[in-house]
Amino acid sequence: MPRRKYGKLRKTVELPSKANCSRCRSGKHCPIEGHDGYVVASHREWTGPPKTEKRKKARS
């Protein structure tokens, strides 16, 4: 039986399976853990310089 909150019916939503997830299929980030689109780490080779120097203070 669906629950009512503030007079509206609240529908329970089932999580999509790993193979049928629309966000994973489109190549977007998926908020569901265990899905292919949930990977947060970047796959880039270049990660940036090891150390950056601070800017020198400008003289007034």
C-alpha positions as CSV (number, residue, x, y, z in Angstrom):
1,M,0.0,0.0,0.0
2,P,1.5,3.4,-1.0
3,R,2.1,5.9,1.8
4,R,0.5,9.3,1.8
5,K,2.5,12.4,2.7
6,Y,0.9,15.8,2.6
7,G,-2.1,14.4,0.6
8,K,0.0,13.0,-2.3
9,L,0.6,9.4,-3.1
10,R,4.3,8.4,-2.7
11,K,5.4,5.7,-5.1
12,T,8.3,3.3,-4.2
13,V,10.9,3.3,-6.9
14,E,12.9,0.2,-7.6
15,L,16.6,0.6,-8.4
16,P,17.5,-0.3,-12.0
17,S,19.7,-3.3,-12.7
18,K,23.3,-2.8,-13.7
19,A,22.6,-3.7,-17.3
20,N,19.4,-1.6,-17.7
21,C,20.6,1.7,-16.1
22,S,19.9,4.6,-18.4
23,R,22.6,6.8,-16.8
24,C,25.3,4.2,-17.2
25,R,24.2,3.5,-20.8
26,S,24.5,7.2,-21.7
27,G,28.0,7.5,-20.2
28,K,26.9,9.8,-17.4
29,H,27.8,9.6,-13.7
30,C,25.5,7.2,-11.9
31,P,24.7,7.8,-8.2
32,I,24.1,4.1,-7.5
33,E,27.1,2.2,-6.0
34,G,28.2,-0.8,-7.9
35,H,27.2,0.5,-11.3
36,D,29.7,1.2,-14.1
37,G,29.0,5.0,-14.1
38,Y,29.7,5.3,-10.4
39,V,33.5,5.4,-10.9
40,V,34.7,8.8,-9.5
41,A,38.5,8.5,-10.3
42,S,39.8,10.2,-13.4
43,H,41.4,8.1,-16.1
44,R,43.8,10.8,-17.3
45,E,47.6,10.3,-17.5
46,W,48.5,13.9,-16.6
47,T,47.6,14.7,-13.0
48,G,49.2,18.2,-12.8
49,P,52.5,19.6,-11.7
50,P,54.1,18.1,-8.6
51,K,54.4,21.6,-6.9
52,T,53.3,25.0,-7.8
53,E,55.0,28.2,-6.7
54,K,53.0,30.9,-5.1
55,R,52.7,34.3,-6.7
56,K,55.0,37.1,-5.6
57,K,53.4,39.9,-3.7
58,A,52.9,43.0,-5.8
59,R,54.6,46.2,-4.6
60,S,52.2,49.1,-3.9
